[in-house]
């Protein structure tokens, strides 16, 4: 499951970057009046990257907590 999460995290980062680059290119070639509103999709994808990263770190800490709880170690 960790491999899947890592792949999806990189997917959202790549999707966000590619979307922002594409919208910027299209904005310069066809005009920003038409394409500026599409930046929201790139920003949303990068936001999903950070949310997934936060949740992965949280999951690792929770797994460590459960492992230590089973051993009887408390902090």
CHARMM internal coordinates of N, CA and C (Angstrom, degrees):
IC EDIT
DIST 1 N 1 CA 1.4471
DIST 1 CA 1 C 1.5286
ANGL 1 N 1 CA 1 C 111.26
DIST 1 C 2 N 1.3308
ANGL 1 CA 1 C 2 N 116.82
DIHE 1 N 1 CA 1 C 2 N -30.98
DIST 2 N 2 CA 1.4639
ANGL 1 C 2 N 2 CA 118.99
DIHE 1 CA 1 C 2 N 2 CA 179.89
DIST 2 CA 2 C 1.5258
ANGL 2 N 2 CA 2 C 111.07
DIHE 1 C 2 N 2 CA 2 C -65.72
DIST 2 C 3 N 1.3384
ANGL 2 CA 2 C 3 N 116.37
DIHE 2 N 2 CA 2 C 3 N -36.36
DIST 3 N 3 CA 1.4583
ANGL 2 C 3 N 3 CA 119.81
DIHE 2 CA 2 C 3 N 3 CA 178.01
DIST 3 CA 3 C 1.5164
ANGL 3 N 3 CA 3 C 112.14
DIHE 2 C 3 N 3 CA 3 C -64.11
DIST 3 C 4 N 1.3138
ANGL 3 CA 3 C 4 N 115.62
DIHE 3 N 3 CA 3 C 4 N -42.77
DIST 4 N 4 CA 1.4698
ANGL 3 C 4 N 4 CA 120.91
DIHE 3 CA 3 C 4 N 4 CA 177.88
DIST 4 CA 4 C 1.5266
ANGL 4 N 4 CA 4 C 110.45
DIHE 3 C 4 N 4 CA 4 C -61.52
DIST 4 C 5 N 1.3204
ANGL 4 CA 4 C 5 N 116.30
DIHE 4 N 4 CA 4 C 5 N -45.65
DIST 5 N 5 CA 1.4648
ANGL 4 C 5 N 5 CA 120.17
DIHE 4 CA 4 C 5 N 5 CA -179.82
DIST 5 CA 5 C 1.5226
ANGL 5 N 5 CA 5 C 111.51
DIHE 4 C 5 N 5 CA 5 C -61.94
DIST 5 C 6 N 1.3305
ANGL 5 CA 5 C 6 N 116.93
DIHE 5 N 5 CA 5 C 6 N -40.45
DIST 6 N 6 CA 1.4651
ANGL 5 C 6 N 6 CA 120.92
DIHE 5 CA 5 C 6 N 6 CA 179.34
DIST 6 CA 6 C 1.5371
ANGL 6 N 6 CA 6 C 110.76
DIHE 5 C 6 N 6 CA 6 C -65.06
DIST 6 C 7 N 1.3439
ANGL 6 CA 6 C 7 N 115.62
DIHE 6 N 6 CA 6 C 7 N -42.00
DIST 7 N 7 CA 1.4658
ANGL 6 C 7 N 7 CA 120.09
DIHE 6 CA 6 C 7 N 7 CA 179.25
DIST 7 CA 7 C 1.5263
ANGL 7 N 7 CA 7 C 110.53
DIHE 6 C 7 N 7 CA 7 C -64.05
DIST 7 C 8 N 1.3268
ANGL 7 CA 7 C 8 N 117.15
DIHE 7 N 7 CA 7 C 8 N -43.70
DIST 8 N 8 CA 1.4620
ANGL 7 C 8 N 8 CA 120.13
DIHE 7 CA 7 C 8 N 8 CA 179.81
DIST 8 CA 8 C 1.5254
ANGL 8 N 8 CA 8 C 111.63
DIHE 7 C 8 N 8 CA 8 C -67.28
DIST 8 C 9 N 1.3060
ANGL 8 CA 8 C 9 N 116.53
DIHE 8 N 8 CA 8 C 9 N -34.35
DIST 9 N 9 CA 1.4588
ANGL 8 C 9 N 9 CA 120.07
DIHE 8 CA 8 C 9 N 9 CA 177.19
DIST 9 CA 9 C 1.5298
ANGL 9 N 9 CA 9 C 109.68
DIHE 8 C 9 N 9 CA 9 C -63.20
DIST 9 C 10 N 1.3266
ANGL 9 CA 9 C 10 N 117.32
DIHE 9 N 9 CA 9 C 10 N -46.11
DIST 10 N 10 CA 1.4623
ANGL 9 C 10 N 10 CA 120.88
DIHE 9 CA 9 C 10 N 10 CA 178.16
DIST 10 CA 10 C 1.5274
ANGL 10 N 10 CA 10 C 111.66
DIHE 9 C 10 N 10 CA 10 C -67.58
DIST 10 C 11 N 1.3322
ANGL 10 CA 10 C 11 N 116.72
DIHE 10 N 10 CA 10 C 11 N -33.20
DIST 11 N 11 CA 1.4609
ANGL 10 C 11 N 11 CA 120.66
DIHE 10 CA 10 C 11 N 11 CA 177.38
DIST 11 CA 11 C 1.5272
ANGL 11 N 11 CA 11 C 110.89
DIHE 10 C 11 N 11 CA 11 C -60.42
DIST 11 C 12 N 1.3466
ANGL 11 CA 11 C 12 N 116.40
DIHE 11 N 11 CA 11 C 12 N -46.34
DIST 12 N 12 CA 1.4658
ANGL 11 C 12 N 12 CA 119.20
DIHE 11 CA 11 C 12 N 12 CA -178.42
DIST 12 CA 12 C 1.5224
ANGL 12 N 12 CA 12 C 111.64
DIHE 11 C 12 N 12 CA 12 C -67.37
DIST 12 C 13 N 1.3322
ANGL 12 CA 12 C 13 N 116.93
DIHE 12 N 12 CA 12 C 13 N -35.91
DIST 13 N 13 CA 1.4643
ANGL 12 C 13 N 13 CA 119.66
DIHE 12 CA 12 C 13 N 13 CA 177.18
DIST 13 CA 13 C 1.5259
ANGL 13 N 13 CA 13 C 110.36
DIHE 12 C 13 N 13 CA 13 C -65.45
DIST 13 C 14 N 1.3209
ANGL 13 CA 13 C 14 N 116.82
DIHE 13 N 13 CA 13 C 14 N -47.42
DIST 14 N 14 CA 1.4680
ANGL 13 C 14 N 14 CA 120.69
DIHE 13 CA 13 C 14 N 14 CA -179.99
DIST 14 CA 14 C 1.5240
ANGL 14 N 14 CA 14 C 110.90
DIHE 13 C 14 N 14 CA 14 C -63.73
DIST 14 C 15 N 1.3172
ANGL 14 CA 14 C 15 N 117.48
DIHE 14 N 14 CA 14 C 15 N -41.76
DIST 15 N 15 CA 1.4639
ANGL 14 C 15 N 15 CA 120.76
DIHE 14 CA 14 C 15 N 15 CA 178.75
DIST 15 CA 15 C 1.5272
ANGL 15 N 15 CA 15 C 111.04
DIHE 14 C 15 N 15 CA 15 C -61.49
DIST 15 C 16 N 1.3135
ANGL 15 CA 15 C 16 N 116.57
DIHE 15 N 15 CA 15 C 16 N -42.99
DIST 16 N 16 CA 1.4601
ANGL 15 C 16 N 16 CA 120.02
DIHE 15 CA 15 C 16 N 16 CA 179.08
DIST 16 CA 16 C 1.5127
ANGL 16 N 16 CA 16 C 112.74
DIHE 15 C 16 N 16 CA 16 C -63.78
DIST 16 C 17 N 1.3301
ANGL 16 CA 16 C 17 N 116.11
DIHE 16 N 16 CA 16 C 17 N -44.75
DIST 17 N 17 CA 1.4666
ANGL 16 C 17 N 17 CA 119.92
DIHE 16 CA 16 C 17 N 17 CA -178.70
DIST 17 CA 17 C 1.5184
ANGL 17 N 17 CA 17 C 110.96
DIHE 16 C 17 N 17 CA 17 C -66.08
DIST 17 C 18 N 1.3314
ANGL 17 CA 17 C 18 N 116.95
DIHE 17 N 17 CA 17 C 18 N -45.86
DIST 18 N 18 CA 1.4640
ANGL 17 C 18 N 18 CA 120.68
DIHE 17 CA 17 C 18 N 18 CA 179.97
DIST 18 CA 18 C 1.5243
ANGL 18 N 18 CA 18 C 110.81
DIHE 17 C 18 N 18 CA 18 C -63.14
DIST 18 C 19 N 1.3128
ANGL 18 CA 18 C 19 N 116.96
DIHE 18 N 18 CA 18 C 19 N -40.63
DIST 19 N 19 CA 1.4630
ANGL 18 C 19 N 19 CA 120.31
DIHE 18 CA 18 C 19 N 19 CA 179.37
DIST 19 CA 19 C 1.5218
ANGL 19 N 19 CA 19 C 111.27
DIHE 18 C 19 N 19 CA 19 C -63.81
DIST 19 C 20 N 1.3164
ANGL 19 CA 19 C 20 N 117.31
DIHE 19 N 19 CA 19 C 20 N -44.54
DIST 20 N 20 CA 1.4673
ANGL 19 C 20 N 20 CA 120.14
DIHE 19 CA 19 C 20 N 20 CA -179.68
DIST 20 CA 20 C 1.5283
ANGL 20 N 20 CA 20 C 110.97
DIHE 19 C 20 N 20 CA 20 C -65.65
DIST 20 C 21 N 1.3258
ANGL 20 CA 20 C 21 N 116.96
DIHE 20 N 20 CA 20 C 21 N -40.35
DIST 21 N 21 CA 1.4684
ANGL 20 C 21 N 21 CA 120.08
DIHE 20 CA 20 C 21 N 21 CA 177.73
DIST 21 CA 21 C 1.5236
ANGL 21 N 21 CA 21 C 110.44
DIHE 20 C 21 N 21 CA 21 C -64.95
DIST 21 C 22 N 1.3294
ANGL 21 CA 21 C 22 N 117.34
DIHE 21 N 21 CA 21 C 22 N -43.78
DIST 22 N 22 CA 1.4634
ANGL 21 C 22 N 22 CA 120.65
DIHE 21 CA 21 C 22 N 22 CA -179.59
DIST 22 CA 22 C 1.5241
ANGL 22 N 22 CA 22 C 111.56
DIHE 21 C 22 N 22 CA 22 C -64.33
DIST 22 C 23 N 1.3127
ANGL 22 CA 22 C 23 N 117.06
DIHE 22 N 22 CA 22 C 23 N -43.06
DIST 23 N 23 CA 1.4660
ANGL 22 C 23 N 23 CA 120.29
DIHE 22 CA 22 C 23 N 23 CA 179.73
DIST 23 CA 23 C 1.5242
ANGL 23 N 23 CA 23 C 110.39
DIHE 22 C 23 N 23 CA 23 C -65.86
DIST 23 C 24 N 1.3242
ANGL 23 CA 23 C 24 N 116.93
DIHE 23 N 23 CA 23 C 24 N -38.45
DIST 24 N 24 CA 1.4684
ANGL 23 C 24 N 24 CA 120.05
DIHE 23 CA 23 C 24 N 24 CA 177.65
DIST 24 CA 24 C 1.5262
ANGL 24 N 24 CA 24 C 110.60
DIHE 23 C 24 N 24 CA 24 C -64.06
DIST 24 C 25 N 1.3314
ANGL 24 CA 24 C 25 N 117.16
DIHE 24 N 24 CA 24 C 25 N -44.39
DIST 25 N 25 CA 1.4622
ANGL 24 C 25 N 25 CA 121.03
DIHE 24 CA 24 C 25 N 25 CA 178.47
DIST 25 CA 25 C 1.5330
ANGL 25 N 25 CA 25 C 110.55
DIHE 24 C 25 N 25 CA 25 C -61.30
DIST 25 C 26 N 1.3228
ANGL 25 CA 25 C 26 N 115.83
DIHE 25 N 25 CA 25 C 26 N -48.27
DIST 26 N 26 CA 1.4614
ANGL 25 C 26 N 26 CA 119.00
DIHE 25 CA 25 C 26 N 26 CA 179.87
DIST 26 CA 26 C 1.5272
ANGL 26 N 26 CA 26 C 111.50
DIHE 25 C 26 N 26 CA 26 C -65.80
DIST 26 C 27 N 1.3083
ANGL 26 CA 26 C 27 N 116.69
DIHE 26 N 26 CA 26 C 27 N -31.47
DIST 27 N 27 CA 1.4612
ANGL 26 C 27 N 27 CA 119.85
DIHE 26 CA 26 C 27 N 27 CA 176.85
DIST 27 CA 27 C 1.5136
ANGL 27 N 27 CA 27 C 111.73
DIHE 26 C 27 N 27 CA 27 C -65.12
DIST 27 C 28 N 1.3323
ANGL 27 CA 27 C 28 N 116.70
DIHE 27 N 27 CA 27 C 28 N -41.30
DIST 28 N 28 CA 1.4655
ANGL 27 C 28 N 28 CA 119.56
DIHE 27 CA 27 C 28 N 28 CA 178.58
DIST 28 CA 28 C 1.5203
ANGL 28 N 28 CA 28 C 112.02
DIHE 27 C 28 N 28 CA 28 C -70.50
DIST 28 C 29 N 1.3372
ANGL 28 CA 28 C 29 N 117.25
DIHE 28 N 28 CA 28 C 29 N -36.25
DIST 29 N 29 CA 1.4663
ANGL 28 C 29 N 29 CA 119.36
DIHE 28 CA 28 C 29 N 29 CA -176.16
DIST 29 CA 29 C 1.5194
ANGL 29 N 29 CA 29 C 113.20
DIHE 28 C 29 N 29 CA 29 C -83.24
DIST 29 C 30 N 1.3498
ANGL 29 CA 29 C 30 N 117.48
DIHE 29 N 29 CA 29 C 30 N -36.44
DIST 30 N 30 CA 1.4647
ANGL 29 C 30 N 30 CA 119.41
DIHE 29 CA 29 C 30 N 30 CA -174.76
DIST 30 CA 30 C 1.5271
ANGL 30 N 30 CA 30 C 113.95
DIHE 29 C 30 N 30 CA 30 C -114.50
DIST 30 C 31 N 1.3073
ANGL 30 CA 30 C 31 N 116.42
DIHE 30 N 30 CA 30 C 31 N -7.35
DIST 31 N 31 CA 1.4549
ANGL 30 C 31 N 31 CA 119.77
DIHE 30 CA 30 C 31 N 31 CA 178.64
DIST 31 CA 31 C 1.5215
ANGL 31 N 31 CA 31 C 112.17
DIHE 30 C 31 N 31 CA 31 C 108.38
DIST 31 C 32 N 1.3227
ANGL 31 CA 31 C 32 N 114.61
DIHE 31 N 31 CA 31 C 32 N 134.98
DIST 32 N 32 CA 1.4629
ANGL 31 C 32 N 32 CA 120.18
DIHE 31 CA 31 C 32 N 32 CA -176.97
DIST 32 CA 32 C 1.5293
ANGL 32 N 32 CA 32 C 112.78
DIHE 31 C 32 N 32 CA 32 C -74.04
DIST 32 C 33 N 1.3337
ANGL 32 CA 32 C 33 N 117.71
DIHE 32 N 32 CA 32 C 33 N -18.73
DIST 33 N 33 CA 1.4545
ANGL 32 C 33 N 33 CA 119.37
DIHE 32 CA 32 C 33 N 33 CA 179.02
DIST 33 CA 33 C 1.5229
ANGL 33 N 33 CA 33 C 110.70
DIHE 32 C 33 N 33 CA 33 C -58.73
DIST 33 C 34 N 1.3105
ANGL 33 CA 33 C 34 N 115.85
DIHE 33 N 33 CA 33 C 34 N -35.48
DIST 34 N 34 CA 1.4634
ANGL 33 C 34 N 34 CA 121.31
DIHE 33 CA 33 C 34 N 34 CA -177.29
DIST 34 CA 34 C 1.5261
ANGL 34 N 34 CA 34 C 112.39
DIHE 33 C 34 N 34 CA 34 C -85.45
DIST 34 C 35 N 1.3369
ANGL 34 CA 34 C 35 N 118.68
DIHE 34 N 34 CA 34 C 35 N -35.87
DIST 35 N 35 CA 1.4632
ANGL 34 C 35 N 35 CA 121.79
DIHE 34 CA 34 C 35 N 35 CA -168.51
DIST 35 CA 35 C 1.5259
ANGL 35 N 35 CA 35 C 114.90
DIHE 34 C 35 N 35 CA 35 C -105.12
DIST 35 C 36 N 1.3034
ANGL 35 CA 35 C 36 N 119.41
DIHE 35 N 35 CA 35 C 36 N -9.82
DIST 36 N 36 CA 1.4664
ANGL 35 C 36 N 36 CA 121.52
DIHE 35 CA 35 C 36 N 36 CA -174.91
DIST 36 CA 36 C 1.5285
ANGL 36 N 36 CA 36 C 112.48
DIHE 35 C 36 N 36 CA 36 C -61.25
DIST 36 C 37 N 1.2990
ANGL 36 CA 36 C 37 N 117.58
DIHE 36 N 36 CA 36 C 37 N -34.01
DIST 37 N 37 CA 1.4657
ANGL 36 C 37 N 37 CA 120.11
DIHE 36 CA 36 C 37 N 37 CA -178.04
DIST 37 CA 37 C 1.5314
ANGL 37 N 37 CA 37 C 112.15
DIHE 36 C 37 N 37 CA 37 C -69.77
DIST 37 C 38 N 1.3112
ANGL 37 CA 37 C 38 N 118.89
DIHE 37 N 37 CA 37 C 38 N -16.82
DIST 38 N 38 CA 1.4647
ANGL 37 C 38 N 38 CA 122.18
DIHE 37 CA 37 C 38 N 38 CA -179.83
DIST 38 CA 38 C 1.5291
ANGL 38 N 38 CA 38 C 113.09
DIHE 37 C 38 N 38 CA 38 C -79.21
DIST 38 C 39 N 1.3077
ANGL 38 CA 38 C 39 N 117.85
DIHE 38 N 38 CA 38 C 39 N -8.21
DIST 39 N 39 CA 1.4675
ANGL 38 C 39 N 39 CA 120.23
DIHE 38 CA 38 C 39 N 39 CA 175.59
DIST 39 CA 39 C 1.5318
ANGL 39 N 39 CA 39 C 111.19
DIHE 38 C 39 N 39 CA 39 C -61.22
DIST 39 C 40 N 1.3187
ANGL 39 CA 39 C 40 N 116.54
DIHE 39 N 39 CA 39 C 40 N -26.02
DIST 40 N 40 CA 1.4631
ANGL 39 C 40 N 40 CA 120.30
DIHE 39 CA 39 C 40 N 40 CA -178.52
DIST 40 CA 40 C 1.5309
ANGL 40 N 40 CA 40 C 111.08
DIHE 39 C 40 N 40 CA 40 C -59.40
DIST 40 C 41 N 1.3295
ANGL 40 CA 40 C 41 N 118.24
DIHE 40 N 40 CA 40 C 41 N -33.09
DIST 41 N 41 CA 1.4630
ANGL 40 C 41 N 41 CA 120.73
DIHE 40 CA 40 C 41 N 41 CA 179.62
DIST 41 CA 41 C 1.5233
ANGL 41 N 41 CA 41 C 111.45
DIHE 40 C 41 N 41 CA 41 C -68.60
DIST 41 C 42 N 1.3149
ANGL 41 CA 41 C 42 N 117.58
DIHE 41 N 41 CA 41 C 42 N -39.97
DIST 42 N 42 CA 1.4568
ANGL 41 C 42 N 42 CA 121.17
DIHE 41 CA 41 C 42 N 42 CA 176.60
DIST 42 CA 42 C 1.5175
ANGL 42 N 42 CA 42 C 111.90
DIHE 41 C 42 N 42 CA 42 C -67.20
DIST 42 C 43 N 1.3131
ANGL 42 CA 42 C 43 N 115.99
DIHE 42 N 42 CA 42 C 43 N -42.45
DIST 43 N 43 CA 1.4677
ANGL 42 C 43 N 43 CA 120.39
DIHE 42 CA 42 C 43 N 43 CA 178.76
DIST 43 CA 43 C 1.5218
ANGL 43 N 43 CA 43 C 110.14
DIHE 42 C 43 N 43 CA 43 C -65.08
DIST 43 C 44 N 1.3202
ANGL 43 CA 43 C 44 N 117.07
DIHE 43 N 43 CA 43 C 44 N -40.17
DIST 44 N 44 CA 1.4580
ANGL 43 C 44 N 44 CA 121.13
DIHE 43 CA 43 C 44 N 44 CA 178.42
DIST 44 CA 44 C 1.5281
ANGL 44 N 44 CA 44 C 111.15
DIHE 43 C 44 N 44 CA 44 C -63.18
DIST 44 C 45 N 1.3278
ANGL 44 CA 44 C 45 N 118.10
DIHE 44 N 44 CA 44 C 45 N -41.64
DIST 45 N 45 CA 1.4637
ANGL 44 C 45 N 45 CA 121.52
DIHE 44 CA 44 C 45 N 45 CA 178.79
DIST 45 CA 45 C 1.5276
ANGL 45 N 45 CA 45 C 111.06
DIHE 44 C 45 N 45 CA 45 C -64.56
DIST 45 C 46 N 1.3176
ANGL 45 CA 45 C 46 N 117.95
DIHE 45 N 45 CA 45 C 46 N -41.26
DIST 46 N 46 CA 1.4688
ANGL 45 C 46 N 46 CA 120.81
DIHE 45 CA 45 C 46 N 46 CA 178.18
DIST 46 CA 46 C 1.5303
ANGL 46 N 46 CA 46 C 109.87
DIHE 45 C 46 N 46 CA 46 C -68.54
DIST 46 C 47 N 1.3174
ANGL 46 CA 46 C 47 N 117.62
DIHE 46 N 46 CA 46 C 47 N -35.94
DIST 47 N 47 CA 1.4671
ANGL 46 C 47 N 47 CA 120.59
DIHE 46 CA 46 C 47 N 47 CA 175.02
DIST 47 CA 47 C 1.5238
ANGL 47 N 47 CA 47 C 110.53
DIHE 46 C 47 N 47 CA 47 C -61.75
DIST 47 C 48 N 1.3278
ANGL 47 CA 47 C 48 N 117.58
DIHE 47 N 47 CA 47 C 48 N -40.98
DIST 48 N 48 CA 1.4609
ANGL 47 C 48 N 48 CA 120.92
DIHE 47 CA 47 C 48 N 48 CA 176.58
DIST 48 CA 48 C 1.5257
ANGL 48 N 48 CA 48 C 111.55
DIHE 47 C 48 N 48 CA 48 C -63.42
DIST 48 C 49 N 1.3307
ANGL 48 CA 48 C 49 N 117.20
DIHE 48 N 48 CA 48 C 49 N -35.32
DIST 49 N 49 CA 1.4689
ANGL 48 C 49 N 49 CA 120.84
DIHE 48 CA 48 C 49 N 49 CA 175.58
DIST 49 CA 49 C 1.5248
ANGL 49 N 49 CA 49 C 110.50
DIHE 48 C 49 N 49 CA 49 C -59.62
DIST 49 C 50 N 1.3362
ANGL 49 CA 49 C 50 N 117.00
DIHE 49 N 49 CA 49 C 50 N -47.47
DIST 50 N 50 CA 1.4615
ANGL 49 C 50 N 50 CA 120.00
DIHE 49 CA 49 C 50 N 50 CA -178.41
DIST 50 CA 50 C 1.5288
ANGL 50 N 50 CA 50 C 112.23
DIHE 49 C 50 N 50 CA 50 C -69.53
DIST 50 C 51 N 1.3212
ANGL 50 CA 50 C 51 N 117.16
DIHE 50 N 50 CA 50 C 51 N -35.60
DIST 51 N 51 CA 1.4693
ANGL 50 C 51 N 51 CA 119.76
DIHE 50 CA 50 C 51 N 51 CA 176.87
DIST 51 CA 51 C 1.5237
ANGL 51 N 51 CA 51 C 110.04
DIHE 50 C 51 N 51 CA 51 C -64.95
DIST 51 C 52 N 1.3169
ANGL 51 CA 51 C 52 N 116.73
DIHE 51 N 51 CA 51 C 52 N -44.24
DIST 52 N 52 CA 1.4689
ANGL 51 C 52 N 52 CA 120.43
DIHE 51 CA 51 C 52 N 52 CA 179.75
DIST 52 CA 52 C 1.5305
ANGL 52 N 52 CA 52 C 110.26
DIHE 51 C 52 N 52 CA 52 C -64.83
DIST 52 C 53 N 1.3191
ANGL 52 CA 52 C 53 N 117.42
DIHE 52 N 52 CA 52 C 53 N -38.80
DIST 53 N 53 CA 1.4726
ANGL 52 C 53 N 53 CA 121.00
DIHE 52 CA 52 C 53 N 53 CA 178.19
DIST 53 CA 53 C 1.5239
ANGL 53 N 53 CA 53 C 111.02
DIHE 52 C 53 N 53 CA 53 C -63.68
DIST 53 C 54 N 1.3286
ANGL 53 CA 53 C 54 N 116.68
DIHE 53 N 53 CA 53 C 54 N -44.05
DIST 54 N 54 CA 1.4522
ANGL 53 C 54 N 54 CA 121.37
DIHE 53 CA 53 C 54 N 54 CA 177.60
DIST 54 CA 54 C 1.5254
ANGL 54 N 54 CA 54 C 110.94
DIHE 53 C 54 N 54 CA 54 C -61.42
DIST 54 C 55 N 1.3217
ANGL 54 CA 54 C 55 N 116.69
DIHE 54 N 54 CA 54 C 55 N -44.32
DIST 55 N 55 CA 1.4603
ANGL 54 C 55 N 55 CA 120.56
DIHE 54 CA 54 C 55 N 55 CA -178.62
DIST 55 CA 55 C 1.5323
ANGL 55 N 55 CA 55 C 111.64
DIHE 54 C 55 N 55 CA 55 C -67.86
DIST 55 C 56 N 1.3347
ANGL 55 CA 55 C 56 N 118.00
DIHE 55 N 55 CA 55 C 56 N -34.08
DIST 56 N 56 CA 1.4658
ANGL 55 C 56 N 56 CA 120.30
DIHE 55 CA 55 C 56 N 56 CA 176.99
DIST 56 CA 56 C 1.5240
ANGL 56 N 56 CA 56 C 110.77
DIHE 55 C 56 N 56 CA 56 C -65.27
DIST 56 C 57 N 1.3336
ANGL 56 CA 56 C 57 N 117.25
DIHE 56 N 56 CA 56 C 57 N -43.64
DIST 57 N 57 CA 1.4605
ANGL 56 C 57 N 57 CA 120.48
DIHE 56 CA 56 C 57 N 57 CA 177.79
DIST 57 CA 57 C 1.5190
ANGL 57 N 57 CA 57 C 110.49
DIHE 56 C 57 N 57 CA 57 C -63.22
DIST 57 C 58 N 1.3057
ANGL 57 CA 57 C 58 N 116.77
DIHE 57 N 57 CA 57 C 58 N -39.95
DIST 58 N 58 CA 1.4546
ANGL 57 C 58 N 58 CA 121.49
DIHE 57 CA 57 C 58 N 58 CA 178.78
DIST 58 CA 58 C 1.5305
ANGL 58 N 58 CA 58 C 110.92
DIHE 57 C 58 N 58 CA 58 C -64.62
DIST 58 C 59 N 1.3316
ANGL 58 CA 58 C 59 N 116.34
DIHE 58 N 58 CA 58 C 59 N -39.94
DIST 59 N 59 CA 1.4543
ANGL 58 C 59 N 59 CA 120.90
DIHE 58 CA 58 C 59 N 59 CA 179.40
DIST 59 CA 59 C 1.5290
ANGL 59 N 59 CA 59 C 111.24
DIHE 58 C 59 N 59 CA 59 C -64.78
DIST 59 C 60 N 1.3219
ANGL 59 CA 59 C 60 N 117.10
DIHE 59 N 59 CA 59 C 60 N -41.16
DIST 60 N 60 CA 1.4678
ANGL 59 C 60 N 60 CA 121.09
DIHE 59 CA 59 C 60 N 60 CA 179.05
DIST 60 CA 60 C 1.5248
ANGL 60 N 60 CA 60 C 110.34
DIHE 59 C 60 N 60 CA 60 C -63.47
DIST 60 C 61 N 1.3244
ANGL 60 CA 60 C 61 N 117.15
DIHE 60 N 60 CA 60 C 61 N -43.41
DIST 61 N 61 CA 1.4604
ANGL 60 C 61 N 61 CA 120.15
DIHE 60 CA 60 C 61 N 61 CA 178.22
DIST 61 CA 61 C 1.5277
ANGL 61 N 61 CA 61 C 111.04
DIHE 60 C 61 N 61 CA 61 C -63.65
DIST 61 C 62 N 1.3123
ANGL 61 CA 61 C 62 N 117.16
DIHE 61 N 61 CA 61 C 62 N -38.30
DIST 62 N 62 CA 1.4579
ANGL 61 C 62 N 62 CA 120.46
DIHE 61 CA 61 C 62 N 62 CA 179.51
DIST 62 CA 62 C 1.5292
ANGL 62 N 62 CA 62 C 111.09
DIHE 61 C 62 N 62 CA 62 C -68.41
DIST 62 C 63 N 1.3379
ANGL 62 CA 62 C 63 N 116.77
DIHE 62 N 62 CA 62 C 63 N -39.33
DIST 63 N 63 CA 1.4674
ANGL 62 C 63 N 63 CA 120.00
DIHE 62 CA 62 C 63 N 63 CA 177.13
DIST 63 CA 63 C 1.5258
ANGL 63 N 63 CA 63 C 110.80
DIHE 62 C 63 N 63 CA 63 C -62.64
DIST 63 C 64 N 1.3384
ANGL 63 CA 63 C 64 N 117.02
DIHE 63 N 63 CA 63 C 64 N -41.38
DIST 64 N 64 CA 1.4663
ANGL 63 C 64 N 64 CA 120.75
DIHE 63 CA 63 C 64 N 64 CA 177.26
DIST 64 CA 64 C 1.5231
ANGL 64 N 64 CA 64 C 110.58
DIHE 63 C 64 N 64 CA 64 C -63.69
DIST 64 C 65 N 1.3201
ANGL 64 CA 64 C 65 N 116.82
DIHE 64 N 64 CA 64 C 65 N -40.49
DIST 65 N 65 CA 1.4603
ANGL 64 C 65 N 65 CA 121.03
DIHE 64 CA 64 C 65 N 65 CA 178.52
DIST 65 CA 65 C 1.5346
ANGL 65 N 65 CA 65 C 110.57
DIHE 64 C 65 N 65 CA 65 C -61.79
DIST 65 C 66 N 1.3190
ANGL 65 CA 65 C 66 N 116.20
DIHE 65 N 65 CA 65 C 66 N -45.18
DIST 66 N 66 CA 1.4645
ANGL 65 C 66 N 66 CA 119.35
DIHE 65 CA 65 C 66 N 66 CA 179.98
DIST 66 CA 66 C 1.5243
ANGL 66 N 66 CA 66 C 111.77
DIHE 65 C 66 N 66 CA 66 C -65.19
DIST 66 C 67 N 1.3418
ANGL 66 CA 66 C 67 N 116.51
DIHE 66 N 66 CA 66 C 67 N -38.16
DIST 67 N 67 CA 1.4562
ANGL 66 C 67 N 67 CA 120.18
DIHE 66 CA 66 C 67 N 67 CA 178.75
DIST 67 CA 67 C 1.5272
ANGL 67 N 67 CA 67 C 110.32
DIHE 66 C 67 N 67 CA 67 C -65.49
DIST 67 C 68 N 1.3191
ANGL 67 CA 67 C 68 N 117.68
DIHE 67 N 67 CA 67 C 68 N -43.35
DIST 68 N 68 CA 1.4557
ANGL 67 C 68 N 68 CA 121.71
DIHE 67 CA 67 C 68 N 68 CA 178.88
DIST 68 CA 68 C 1.5196
ANGL 68 N 68 CA 68 C 111.30
DIHE 67 C 68 N 68 CA 68 C -68.90
DIST 68 C 69 N 1.3115
ANGL 68 CA 68 C 69 N 117.25
DIHE 68 N 68 CA 68 C 69 N -33.66
DIST 69 N 69 CA 1.4633
ANGL 68 C 69 N 69 CA 120.83
DIHE 68 CA 68 C 69 N 69 CA 178.92
DIST 69 CA 69 C 1.5339
ANGL 69 N 69 CA 69 C 110.00
DIHE 68 C 69 N 69 CA 69 C -66.26
DIST 69 C 70 N 1.3199
ANGL 69 CA 69 C 70 N 116.58
DIHE 69 N 69 CA 69 C 70 N -39.20
DIST 70 N 70 CA 1.4653
ANGL 69 C 70 N 70 CA 120.10
DIHE 69 CA 69 C 70 N 70 CA 178.73
DIST 70 CA 70 C 1.5235
ANGL 70 N 70 CA 70 C 111.50
DIHE 69 C 70 N 70 CA 70 C -66.86
DIST 70 C 71 N 1.3400
ANGL 70 CA 70 C 71 N 117.32
DIHE 70 N 70 CA 70 C 71 N -31.94
DIST 71 N 71 CA 1.4578
ANGL 70 C 71 N 71 CA 121.27
DIHE 70 CA 70 C 71 N 71 CA 179.33
DIST 71 CA 71 C 1.5320
ANGL 71 N 71 CA 71 C 111.75
DIHE 70 C 71 N 71 CA 71 C -81.26
DIST 71 C 72 N 1.3116
ANGL 71 CA 71 C 72 N 116.81
DIHE 71 N 71 CA 71 C 72 N -12.99
DIST 72 N 72 CA 1.4682
ANGL 71 C 72 N 72 CA 120.29
DIHE 71 CA 71 C 72 N 72 CA -178.54
DIST 72 CA 72 C 1.5025
ANGL 72 N 72 CA 72 C 113.92
DIHE 71 C 72 N 72 CA 72 C 89.44
DIST 72 C 73 N 1.3261
ANGL 72 CA 72 C 73 N 117.95
DIHE 72 N 72 CA 72 C 73 N 11.12
DIST 73 N 73 CA 1.4629
ANGL 72 C 73 N 73 CA 122.37
DIHE 72 CA 72 C 73 N 73 CA 179.02
DIST 73 CA 73 C 1.5350
ANGL 73 N 73 CA 73 C 107.53
DIHE 72 C 73 N 73 CA 73 C -89.96
DIST 73 C 74 N 1.3093
ANGL 73 CA 73 C 74 N 116.26
DIHE 73 N 73 CA 73 C 74 N 129.75
DIST 74 N 74 CA 1.4634
ANGL 73 C 74 N 74 CA 120.29
DIHE 73 CA 73 C 74 N 74 CA 177.24
DIST 74 CA 74 C 1.5140
ANGL 74 N 74 CA 74 C 109.42
DIHE 73 C 74 N 74 CA 74 C -123.52
DIST 74 C 75 N 1.2994
ANGL 74 CA 74 C 75 N 114.70
DIHE 74 N 74 CA 74 C 75 N 154.15
DIST 75 N 75 CA 1.4697
ANGL 74 C 75 N 75 CA 120.49
DIHE 74 CA 74 C 75 N 75 CA 179.07
DIST 75 CA 75 C 1.4861
ANGL 75 N 75 CA 75 C 109.75
DIHE 74 C 75 N 75 CA 75 C -108.97
END
COOR INIT
IC SEED 1 N 1 CA 1 C
IC BUILD
